[in-house]
Amino acid sequence: MLEELEVRDLGPIHHALLKPATGMTAITGETGAGKSMLLNAIRLLSGVPARGDLVSPGSKEAWVQGIFTQEEGAPVLGIIDQAGLPAEDDGQIFISRSIPVGGRSRAAVNGRSAPRSLLEGISSDLVTVHGQTDQMRMANPGRQRDFLDAYAQDEHELAEFRLAWSSYQSSRKRLDSLRNQEAGLAAQADYLRESIDRIDQVDPHPGEDEDLHQQRDRIEHAAQISQGLRMALGALDAAQVDPDGDGPSVSGLLEQAISALEGIGIGGVFQESARRLRSMNTDLSDLVFTLSSEMDDEVQEGDLDKINARIHDLGELTRRWGPTIDDVLAWRDKSRLDLEDMDASPEKLQELQDQCSHDRDAALKAARALSRARATAGHTLGDRVSEELESLAMAGAGLEVKVVQQDDDALDQHGLDDISFLFTPYPGSPQLPMGKSASGGELSRLMLAMELVAAEARTAGMKPGAGNGQASDGGGDVLPNQNQAMRESMTFIFDEVDAGVGGRAAVELGRRLARLAVTSQVIVVTHLPQVASWADAQFVVSKHDGQSGGVETVVDEVADETRQREIARMLSGSESTTSLEHARELLVSSRL
């Protein structure tokens, strides 16, 4: 939800700081005072293109910042974490945007520069704006499908279909590849077979080339090795080189030194020195044994020819499929798998065709199950939204959600369904696609009704149409069960939702906004006191003479008596005793 919105030098607003309520917040004020700039600030944080003419006259740039809070595990936290812009430990996300008079705007997430596309990507998980221009997005069939799927809670059916569709796409891709490459497969398969056969004939082993090079070096330098070993062993222990020799060994001399030190009979440095010499003598004995073993490991000259021939064979392999023997072996193993896929025999082709047909049937079956879930939910969604519209001063208006299952040939990654939201704004009006058949106010109320019904389904936590045990407020409206309701992280913003509404319908409008605010944060821009009175917090946007002589917009929170006077002003344009009393009664009665 939106914890804080700060605006600087945006249009007529030189500075404003809003801290909306967690429930419902009303933004009120005279027409033309600048309420639209607050919505523009939200849209800028959502990644919409920026315009230099939004900057306040005389300023170099405008700046807006929103602080959002998300619960642990929210999808948006994963998105920004993958982008290297992790949220604070408490789930806070800082999004800012600066718009210069000339040049490109700059965006930042959690204090680091971020592309505007990232703001567009995460905004759908943070805030939904229902204004006249924003609501046109719901005319998009993809958004309507997503809304219906969310309402239907068809995650299981969607997951089953996506898995089946993925398998079908994989088998179809292999089949298409086999068919498209059939002309050149024979030559390529022959090359792979010959290459694999050649490698198998040589039969290399991992690291064999390095071992052979070491053996060759030993043979080629046999004389130097022999001479060096004899000299080293002669110096350490002459008996290792000449059994008849009687010269002392280093090991024997060390033993004499050890015996002499131990014979002193006094501990301390003498005993420690003897211990160290004994350790050295042990290491020396191991070394002499190792070197003498090397004297016995003589390689015949004839072995050099075999080694060179083997190195030549291995070198041929590494030049073609290397650079190392390990690379050659990896290439051979992969080529064997590729060869299986390139086997263009009739049997292989038929096998892939059968697999593809099986996978398509499975995808169609899953798509039909998804279609049934969508159709059931669409019928319930249309009925419930039409009921809500009746209470929003739109008697006779209705929404029909049509889910038409198309022919099998129309199967795609979304299923088989042609989904359309058809709205009837007034009795006798023809059904027209949503977004093309209503005014801004009517669309706002339609979206409010849709969000209310969707929130009701989410709060119930079960499929639409199932018994949910929710309580009624006595007027036919289902209220969220307070024991089950969990406040969501989404922020809903409504503009123009009160256009053409008054009297009792205005009260019902405010009450339904407050009902949505039980589970989600709601911000509404309104001219109606009957709507504003339901809010948990209220901000007034007004114009004042600026310090520089011009007019600037100020945003102030009103509460208690100040709010009562604002409600009175909205009721009658004055703060008379009668209007103040009416405002007090309205604030007291506007409670769920």
C-alpha positions as CSV (number, residue, x, y, z in Angstrom):
1,M,0.0,0.0,0.0
2,L,1.0,3.6,-0.4
3,E,2.4,5.0,2.8
4,E,3.5,8.4,1.6
5,L,3.3,10.6,-1.5
6,E,5.5,13.6,-1.8
7,V,5.3,16.1,-4.7
8,R,7.6,19.0,-5.5
9,D,7.1,21.6,-8.3
10,L,4.6,19.6,-10.3
11,G,2.1,21.9,-12.0
12,P,0.6,24.3,-9.4
13,I,1.9,22.2,-6.5
14,H,5.2,23.5,-5.2
15,H,5.2,21.0,-2.3
16,A,2.7,18.5,-0.9
17,L,3.1,15.6,1.4
18,L,0.3,13.0,1.8
19,K,0.2,10.1,4.2
20,P,-3.0,8.2,3.1
21,A,-4.9,6.1,5.6
22,T,-4.5,2.3,5.4
23,G,-8.2,2.1,4.6
24,M,-10.1,4.9,2.7
25,T,-8.7,8.3,1.9
26,A,-10.7,11.1,0.3
27,I,-9.2,14.0,-1.7
28,T,-11.5,16.9,-2.0
29,G,-11.4,20.5,-3.2
30,E,-12.8,23.0,-5.6
31,T,-12.8,22.2,-9.3
32,G,-9.5,23.3,-10.9
33,A,-7.7,23.4,-7.6
34,G,-5.1,20.8,-8.8
35,K,-6.4,17.4,-7.6
36,S,-5.5,16.0,-11.0
37,M,-1.8,16.7,-10.3
38,L,-1.8,14.3,-7.5
39,L,-3.1,11.6,-9.8
40,N,-0.5,12.6,-12.3
41,A,2.1,12.1,-9.6
42,I,0.9,8.5,-9.1
43,R,0.9,7.9,-12.8
44,L,4.5,9.1,-13.1
45,L,5.5,6.7,-10.4
46,S,3.8,4.0,-12.5
47,G,6.1,4.7,-15.4
48,V,4.0,6.8,-17.8
49,P,5.9,9.0,-20.1
50,A,6.8,12.4,-18.6
51,R,6.3,15.8,-20.1
52,G,8.3,18.9,-19.4
53,D,5.2,21.1,-19.3
54,L,4.2,19.4,-16.0
55,V,7.0,21.3,-14.2
56,S,5.9,24.3,-12.2
57,P,6.6,27.7,-13.9
58,G,10.0,29.0,-12.8
59,S,11.3,25.6,-11.6
60,K,14.0,23.5,-13.3
61,E,12.4,20.2,-12.6
62,A,9.5,18.4,-10.9
63,W,10.0,15.5,-8.4
64,V,7.7,13.0,-7.0
65,Q,8.3,10.1,-4.6
66,G,6.1,7.3,-3.3
67,I,6.8,5.0,-0.4
68,F,5.0,1.7,-0.7
69,T,4.9,-1.2,1.7
70,Q,4.5,-4.9,0.7
71,E,4.1,-8.0,2.8
72,E,6.9,-10.6,2.8
73,G,6.6,-12.9,-0.2
74,A,4.8,-10.3,-2.4
75,P,5.7,-10.8,-6.2
76,V,6.9,-7.2,-6.6
77,L,9.6,-7.8,-3.9
78,G,11.0,-10.6,-6.0
79,I,11.0,-8.5,-9.1
80,I,13.0,-5.6,-7.6
81,D,15.3,-8.0,-5.8
82,Q,16.2,-9.7,-9.2
83,A,16.9,-6.2,-10.6
84,G,19.4,-5.6,-7.8
85,L,17.2,-3.0,-6.1
86,P,16.1,-4.9,-2.9
87,A,13.5,-3.4,-0.6
88,E,14.1,-2.4,3.0
89,D,13.8,-5.1,5.7
90,D,10.3,-4.0,6.6
91,G,9.1,-4.3,2.9
92,Q,9.3,-0.6,2.1
93,I,9.8,0.3,-1.5
94,F,10.9,3.9,-2.4
95,I,10.1,5.0,-5.9
96,S,11.0,8.5,-7.2
97,R,10.9,10.3,-10.5
98,S,12.4,13.6,-11.5
99,I,11.2,15.4,-14.6
100,P,13.3,18.3,-16.0
101,V,11.9,21.1,-18.1
102,G,14.1,19.8,-20.9
103,G,15.7,16.4,-21.3
104,R,14.8,12.9,-20.2
105,S,13.2,12.0,-16.9
106,R,15.0,9.9,-14.3
107,A,13.6,7.2,-12.2
108,A,14.9,5.6,-9.0
109,V,13.9,2.6,-7.0
110,N,15.2,2.3,-3.4
111,G,17.7,5.1,-4.1
112,R,19.2,3.5,-7.2
113,S,18.6,4.5,-10.8
114,A,16.0,2.3,-12.6
115,P,14.6,2.1,-16.1
116,R,11.1,3.4,-16.6
117,S,10.1,0.0,-17.9
118,L,10.8,-1.4,-14.4
119,L,8.3,1.1,-12.9
120,E,5.7,0.0,-15.5
121,G,6.4,-3.6,-14.6
122,I,6.0,-3.3,-10.8
123,S,3.2,-0.7,-10.8
124,S,0.5,-3.2,-11.6
125,D,1.3,-4.9,-8.3
126,L,1.3,-1.7,-6.3
127,V,-1.4,0.6,-7.5
128,T,-4.5,0.6,-9.8
129,V,-5.8,3.9,-11.0
130,H,-9.4,4.1,-12.2
131,G,-9.6,7.3,-14.0
132,Q,-11.2,8.1,-17.4
133,T,-7.9,7.4,-19.3
134,D,-6.6,4.6,-17.1
135,Q,-9.8,2.6,-17.4
136,M,-9.5,2.4,-21.1
137,R,-6.8,-0.3,-20.5
138,M,-9.6,-2.6,-19.4
139,A,-10.8,-2.6,-23.0
140,N,-7.8,-4.8,-23.7
141,P,-8.9,-8.4,-24.0
142,G,-5.8,-9.6,-22.2
143,R,-6.5,-7.5,-19.2
144,Q,-10.1,-8.7,-19.2
145,R,-8.9,-12.3,-19.3
146,D,-6.5,-11.7,-16.4
147,F,-9.2,-10.0,-14.3
148,L,-11.6,-13.0,-14.9
149,D,-8.9,-15.5,-14.1
150,A,-8.1,-13.7,-10.8
151,Y,-11.8,-13.6,-9.9
152,A,-12.3,-17.2,-10.9
153,Q,-9.4,-18.3,-8.7
154,D,-8.6,-20.9,-11.4
155,E,-4.9,-21.2,-10.5
156,H,-5.1,-25.0,-10.6
157,E,-6.7,-25.1,-14.0
158,L,-4.3,-22.4,-15.3
159,A,-1.3,-24.4,-14.0
160,E,-2.5,-27.6,-15.6
161,F,-3.1,-25.9,-18.9
162,R,0.2,-24.1,-19.0
163,L,2.1,-27.4,-18.2
164,A,0.2,-29.2,-21.0
165,W,0.7,-26.3,-23.4
166,S,4.4,-26.3,-22.7
167,S,4.7,-30.0,-23.4
168,Y,2.7,-29.6,-26.6
169,Q,4.9,-26.7,-27.8
170,S,8.0,-28.7,-27.1
171,S,6.9,-31.8,-29.0
172,R,5.6,-29.7,-31.9
173,K,8.9,-27.8,-32.1
174,R,10.8,-31.1,-32.4
175,L,8.4,-32.4,-35.0
176,D,8.6,-29.2,-37.0
177,S,12.4,-29.2,-36.8
178,L,12.5,-32.7,-38.0
179,R,10.3,-31.9,-41.0
180,N,12.0,-28.7,-41.9
181,Q,15.5,-30.1,-41.8
182,E,14.7,-33.4,-43.4
183,A,16.5,-32.5,-46.7
184,G,19.8,-31.9,-44.9
185,L,19.5,-34.4,-42.1
186,A,21.0,-37.3,-44.0
187,A,24.3,-35.5,-44.6
188,Q,24.5,-34.1,-41.2
189,A,23.6,-37.4,-39.6
190,D,26.3,-39.1,-41.7
191,Y,28.9,-36.6,-40.4
192,L,27.9,-37.2,-36.8
193,R,28.0,-40.9,-37.2
194,E,31.5,-40.8,-38.8
195,S,32.7,-38.4,-36.2
196,I,31.4,-40.5,-33.3
197,D,32.9,-43.7,-34.9
198,R,36.3,-42.0,-35.2
199,I,36.3,-40.9,-31.6
200,D,35.1,-44.4,-30.5
201,Q,38.0,-46.0,-32.5
202,V,40.6,-43.9,-30.7
203,D,38.7,-44.4,-27.4
204,P,40.2,-41.5,-25.5
205,H,40.1,-41.3,-21.7
206,P,39.7,-38.1,-19.7
207,G,43.0,-36.4,-19.1
208,E,44.9,-39.0,-21.2
209,D,46.6,-36.4,-23.4
210,E,48.2,-34.7,-20.4
211,D,49.4,-38.0,-19.0
212,L,51.0,-39.0,-22.3
213,H,52.9,-35.7,-22.6
214,Q,54.3,-36.2,-19.2
215,Q,55.5,-39.8,-20.1
216,R,57.1,-38.5,-23.3
217,D,58.9,-35.8,-21.5
218,R,60.3,-38.4,-19.1
219,I,61.5,-40.6,-21.9
220,E,63.1,-37.7,-23.8
221,H,64.9,-36.5,-20.7
222,A,65.8,-40.0,-19.4
223,A,69.6,-39.3,-19.3
224,Q,69.2,-36.1,-17.4
225,I,66.8,-37.7,-15.0
226,S,69.1,-40.7,-14.4
227,Q,72.1,-38.6,-13.8
228,G,70.3,-36.2,-11.5
229,L,68.8,-39.0,-9.5
230,R,72.2,-40.8,-9.1
231,M,73.9,-37.6,-8.0
232,A,71.1,-36.8,-5.5
233,L,71.0,-40.3,-4.1
234,G,74.8,-40.5,-3.9
235,A,74.8,-37.4,-1.8
236,L,72.0,-38.6,0.5
237,D,72.9,-42.3,0.7
238,A,75.7,-43.7,-1.5
239,A,74.5,-47.3,-0.9
240,Q,71.4,-46.6,-3.0
241,V,73.7,-46.1,-6.0
242,D,76.6,-48.4,-5.2
243,P,75.7,-51.3,-2.9
244,D,79.5,-51.8,-2.2
245,G,80.1,-48.3,-1.3
246,D,81.0,-47.6,2.4
247,G,80.4,-43.8,2.5
248,P,78.2,-42.5,5.3
249,S,74.6,-41.6,4.6
250,V,73.0,-38.3,5.6
251,S,70.4,-40.4,7.5
252,G,73.2,-42.1,9.4
253,L,74.9,-38.8,10.3
254,L,71.6,-37.5,11.5
255,E,71.2,-40.5,13.8
256,Q,74.6,-39.8,15.2
257,A,73.7,-36.2,15.9
258,I,70.4,-37.4,17.6
259,S,72.2,-39.9,19.8
260,A,74.8,-37.2,20.8
261,L,72.1,-34.7,21.8
262,E,70.0,-37.4,23.6
263,G,73.2,-38.5,25.4
264,I,73.5,-35.1,27.1
265,G,70.8,-36.2,29.4
266,I,69.4,-32.7,29.9
267,G,66.1,-31.6,28.5
268,G,65.2,-28.2,27.1
269,V,66.9,-27.1,23.9
270,F,68.9,-30.3,23.5
271,Q,65.9,-32.6,23.7
272,E,63.9,-30.3,21.4
273,S,66.7,-30.3,18.9
274,A,66.9,-34.0,19.0
275,R,63.2,-34.3,18.4
276,R,63.4,-31.9,15.4
277,L,66.3,-33.9,13.9
278,R,64.4,-37.1,14.2
279,S,61.4,-35.6,12.4
280,M,63.8,-34.4,9.6
281,N,65.3,-37.8,9.4
282,T,61.9,-39.4,8.9
283,D,61.1,-37.0,6.1
284,L,64.6,-37.6,4.6
285,S,64.0,-41.4,4.6
286,D,60.7,-41.0,2.8
287,L,62.4,-38.8,0.2
288,V,65.2,-41.2,-0.4
289,F,62.7,-44.0,-0.8
290,T,60.7,-41.9,-3.4
291,L,63.8,-41.1,-5.4
292,S,65.1,-44.6,-5.4
293,S,61.7,-45.8,-6.7
294,E,62.1,-43.4,-9.6
295,M,65.4,-45.1,-10.4
296,D,63.6,-48.4,-10.9
297,D,60.9,-46.8,-13.1
298,E,62.8,-47.0,-16.4
299,V,60.9,-46.6,-19.6
300,Q,62.0,-48.4,-22.7
301,E,63.0,-46.4,-25.8
302,G,60.5,-48.4,-27.8
303,D,57.6,-47.0,-25.6
304,L,58.3,-43.5,-27.1
305,D,57.0,-44.5,-30.5
306,K,53.8,-45.8,-29.1
307,I,53.3,-42.8,-27.0
308,N,54.0,-40.4,-29.9
309,A,51.5,-42.3,-32.1
310,R,48.9,-42.1,-29.4
311,I,49.5,-38.4,-28.9
312,H,49.1,-37.9,-32.6
313,D,45.8,-39.7,-32.6
314,L,44.5,-37.7,-29.7
315,G,45.8,-34.5,-31.2
316,E,43.7,-35.2,-34.3
317,L,40.6,-35.4,-32.1
318,T,41.3,-32.3,-30.1
319,R,42.0,-30.2,-33.3
320,R,38.6,-31.1,-34.6
321,W,36.4,-31.3,-31.5
322,G,38.7,-30.0,-28.7
323,P,40.5,-28.1,-27.4
324,T,40.9,-30.8,-24.7
325,I,40.0,-34.5,-24.6
326,D,37.3,-33.7,-22.1
327,D,35.7,-31.4,-24.7
328,V,36.0,-34.2,-27.3
329,L,34.2,-36.6,-25.1
330,A,31.5,-34.0,-24.2
331,W,31.0,-33.3,-28.0
332,R,30.6,-37.0,-28.7
333,D,28.0,-37.5,-25.9
334,K,25.9,-34.5,-27.1
335,S,26.2,-35.6,-30.8
336,R,24.7,-39.0,-29.9
337,L,21.7,-37.3,-28.5
338,D,21.5,-35.0,-31.5
339,L,21.7,-37.9,-33.8
340,E,18.7,-39.5,-32.1
341,D,16.6,-36.4,-32.8
342,M,17.9,-36.2,-36.4
343,D,16.9,-39.8,-37.1
344,A,14.6,-39.1,-40.0
345,S,13.4,-42.6,-40.3
346,P,9.7,-43.2,-40.8
347,E,9.5,-44.8,-37.4
348,K,11.0,-41.7,-35.7
349,L,8.8,-39.3,-37.6
350,Q,5.7,-41.3,-36.6
351,E,6.8,-41.5,-33.0
352,L,7.1,-37.7,-32.9
353,Q,3.8,-37.2,-34.6
354,D,2.1,-39.5,-32.1
355,Q,3.7,-37.7,-29.2
356,C,2.7,-34.3,-30.6
357,S,-0.9,-35.5,-31.1
358,H,-1.0,-36.9,-27.6
359,D,0.3,-33.6,-26.1
360,R,-2.2,-31.5,-28.1
361,D,-5.1,-33.6,-26.9
362,A,-3.8,-33.1,-23.3
363,A,-3.6,-29.4,-23.9
364,L,-7.1,-29.3,-25.4
365,K,-8.5,-31.2,-22.4
366,A,-6.8,-28.8,-20.0
367,A,-8.0,-25.8,-22.0
368,R,-11.6,-27.0,-21.9
369,A,-11.4,-27.5,-18.1
370,L,-10.1,-23.9,-17.9
371,S,-12.8,-22.7,-20.2
372,R,-15.5,-24.2,-17.9
373,A,-14.0,-22.5,-14.9
374,R,-13.9,-19.2,-16.7
375,A,-17.5,-19.6,-18.0
376,T,-18.8,-20.3,-14.5
377,A,-16.9,-17.5,-12.9
378,G,-17.9,-15.1,-15.8
379,H,-21.6,-15.7,-15.2
380,T,-21.3,-15.1,-11.5
381,L,-19.1,-12.0,-12.1
382,G,-21.5,-10.4,-14.5
383,D,-24.5,-11.0,-12.1
384,R,-22.7,-9.7,-9.0
385,V,-21.4,-6.6,-10.8
386,S,-24.9,-5.9,-12.2
387,E,-26.2,-6.1,-8.6
388,E,-23.6,-3.6,-7.4
389,L,-24.4,-1.2,-10.3
390,E,-28.0,-1.1,-9.1
391,S,-26.8,0.5,-5.8
392,L,-24.5,2.9,-7.6
393,A,-27.2,5.0,-9.2
394,M,-27.0,2.9,-12.4
395,A,-30.4,1.1,-12.3
396,G,-30.8,-1.1,-15.4
397,A,-27.0,-1.1,-16.1
398,G,-25.3,-4.4,-16.4
399,L,-22.2,-6.3,-17.3
400,E,-22.1,-9.5,-19.2
401,V,-18.9,-11.5,-19.2
402,K,-19.0,-13.7,-22.4
403,V,-16.7,-16.7,-22.5
404,V,-16.9,-18.3,-25.9
405,Q,-15.0,-21.5,-26.4
406,Q,-13.6,-21.5,-29.9
407,D,-12.8,-24.4,-32.3
408,D,-9.8,-26.6,-31.4
409,D,-7.8,-24.9,-34.2
410,A,-7.9,-21.7,-32.2
411,L,-5.9,-23.1,-29.3
412,D,-3.1,-20.8,-28.2
413,Q,-1.1,-20.0,-25.1
414,H,-4.2,-18.6,-23.3
415,G,-6.5,-21.5,-24.1
416,L,-9.5,-21.7,-26.3
417,D,-11.6,-18.8,-25.1
418,D,-12.7,-15.6,-26.7
419,I,-13.4,-13.4,-23.6
420,S,-15.3,-10.1,-23.8
421,F,-16.7,-7.8,-21.1
422,L,-20.0,-6.2,-22.5
423,F,-21.4,-3.3,-20.7
424,T,-25.0,-1.9,-20.9
425,P,-24.9,1.6,-19.2
426,Y,-28.6,2.2,-19.2
427,P,-31.9,0.3,-20.1
428,G,-32.4,0.0,-23.8
429,S,-28.7,0.6,-24.6
430,P,-27.1,-2.0,-26.8
431,Q,-24.4,-4.1,-25.4
432,L,-21.0,-2.6,-26.3
433,P,-17.4,-3.6,-25.5
434,M,-16.2,-2.2,-22.2
435,G,-14.4,1.1,-22.7
436,K,-16.5,2.1,-25.7
437,S,-19.9,2.4,-24.1
438,A,-19.8,4.6,-21.1
439,S,-18.8,8.0,-19.8
440,G,-15.8,8.5,-17.4
441,G,-18.1,8.5,-14.4
442,E,-20.0,5.4,-15.5
443,L,-16.7,3.6,-16.2
444,S,-15.4,4.5,-12.8
445,R,-18.5,3.1,-11.1
446,L,-18.3,0.0,-13.2
447,M,-14.7,-0.5,-12.2
448,L,-15.6,0.1,-8.5
449,A,-18.3,-2.6,-8.8
450,M,-15.9,-5.0,-10.4
451,E,-13.2,-4.4,-7.7
452,L,-15.8,-4.8,-5.0
453,V,-17.0,-8.1,-6.4
454,A,-13.4,-9.3,-6.9
455,A,-12.4,-8.3,-3.3
456,E,-15.5,-10.2,-2.1
457,A,-14.2,-13.3,-3.8
458,R,-10.7,-12.9,-2.6
459,T,-11.9,-12.3,1.0
460,A,-14.1,-15.4,0.8
461,G,-11.0,-17.4,-0.3
462,M,-13.0,-19.8,-2.4
463,K,-14.4,-20.3,-5.9
464,P,-17.0,-17.7,-7.0
465,G,-20.6,-19.0,-6.4
466,A,-19.6,-21.3,-3.5
467,G,-21.1,-20.6,-0.1
468,N,-18.8,-18.4,1.9
469,G,-20.5,-17.7,5.1
470,Q,-20.0,-14.0,4.8
471,A,-22.1,-11.6,6.8
472,S,-24.7,-9.3,5.4
473,D,-25.1,-5.7,6.4
474,G,-28.9,-6.0,6.4
475,G,-29.3,-4.2,3.1
476,G,-28.4,-7.1,0.8
477,D,-24.7,-6.3,0.6
478,V,-22.2,-8.9,1.5
479,L,-19.5,-7.6,3.9
480,P,-16.1,-9.2,4.3
481,N,-15.9,-11.5,7.3
482,Q,-13.6,-9.6,9.7
483,N,-12.2,-12.9,11.0
484,Q,-11.1,-13.9,7.5
485,A,-10.3,-10.6,5.8
486,M,-6.7,-9.8,5.3
487,R,-5.7,-6.4,4.1
488,E,-4.1,-6.6,0.6
489,S,-1.0,-4.6,-0.5
490,M,-2.8,-3.1,-3.5
491,T,-3.8,0.6,-3.6
492,F,-7.0,1.5,-5.6
493,I,-7.4,5.1,-6.8
494,F,-10.8,6.2,-8.1
495,D,-11.3,9.5,-10.1
496,E,-14.6,10.7,-11.5
497,V,-16.4,7.8,-9.7
498,D,-19.0,10.3,-8.4
499,A,-19.9,11.9,-11.8
500,G,-23.7,12.2,-12.1
501,V,-24.3,10.8,-8.7
502,G,-26.2,12.4,-5.8
503,G,-28.6,11.9,-2.9
504,R,-29.0,8.4,-1.6
505,A,-26.9,6.9,-4.4
506,A,-24.0,9.1,-3.3
507,V,-24.2,7.5,0.2
508,E,-24.3,4.1,-1.3
509,L,-21.2,4.9,-3.4
510,G,-19.3,6.1,-0.4
511,R,-20.3,3.0,1.6
512,R,-19.1,0.7,-1.1
513,L,-15.8,2.5,-1.4
514,A,-15.4,2.0,2.4
515,R,-16.3,-1.6,2.0
516,L,-13.6,-2.1,-0.5
517,A,-11.2,-0.3,1.9
518,V,-11.7,-3.1,4.4
519,T,-9.4,-5.3,2.5
520,S,-7.5,-2.8,0.3
521,Q,-6.2,0.7,0.5
522,V,-8.6,3.1,-1.4
523,I,-8.0,6.7,-2.5
524,V,-10.9,8.5,-4.0
525,V,-11.0,12.0,-5.6
526,T,-14.5,13.3,-5.0
527,H,-16.8,16.3,-4.9
528,L,-19.5,14.6,-2.9
529,P,-19.6,15.0,0.9
530,Q,-21.7,11.8,1.1
531,V,-18.6,10.0,-0.3
532,A,-15.9,11.9,1.5
533,S,-17.6,11.3,4.9
534,W,-16.9,7.6,4.7
535,A,-13.1,8.1,4.4
536,D,-10.7,7.3,7.3
537,A,-8.6,10.4,6.2
538,Q,-9.4,13.4,4.1
539,F,-7.1,15.8,2.3
540,V,-8.3,19.2,0.9
541,V,-6.6,20.6,-2.3
542,S,-7.0,24.4,-2.5
543,K,-5.5,27.4,-4.2
544,H,-3.7,30.2,-2.4
545,D,-1.6,33.2,-3.3
546,G,2.0,32.1,-3.5
547,Q,4.9,34.0,-2.0
548,S,6.1,35.0,-5.4
549,G,2.8,36.6,-6.2
550,G,1.3,33.7,-8.3
551,V,-1.2,31.1,-7.3
552,E,-0.1,27.8,-5.9
553,T,-1.9,24.7,-4.8
554,V,-1.8,23.5,-1.2
555,V,-2.7,20.1,0.1
556,D,-3.8,19.9,3.7
557,E,-5.2,17.1,5.8
558,V,-8.4,17.9,7.7
559,A,-9.6,16.2,10.8
560,D,-12.1,16.7,13.6
561,E,-13.7,20.2,13.5
562,T,-11.6,21.2,10.4
563,R,-13.0,18.2,8.5
564,Q,-16.5,18.9,9.7
565,R,-16.2,22.5,8.3
566,E,-14.9,21.1,5.0
567,I,-17.8,18.6,4.8
568,A,-20.2,21.5,5.5
569,R,-18.7,23.5,2.8
570,M,-19.1,20.6,0.4
571,L,-22.8,20.3,1.4
572,S,-23.9,23.9,1.0
573,G,-20.9,26.1,0.2
574,S,-21.0,27.7,3.7
575,E,-20.3,26.9,7.3
576,S,-23.8,27.8,8.7
577,T,-25.1,26.2,11.8
578,T,-27.4,24.0,9.8
579,S,-24.7,22.8,7.4
580,L,-22.3,22.1,10.2
581,E,-24.9,20.0,12.0
582,H,-25.7,18.2,8.8
583,A,-22.0,17.5,8.3
584,R,-21.7,16.2,11.9
585,E,-24.6,13.8,11.4
586,L,-23.2,12.7,8.0
587,L,-19.7,11.9,9.5
588,V,-21.3,10.0,12.4
589,S,-23.6,7.9,10.2
590,S,-20.9,7.1,7.6
591,R,-19.7,3.9,9.2
592,L,-19.9,0.3,8.1
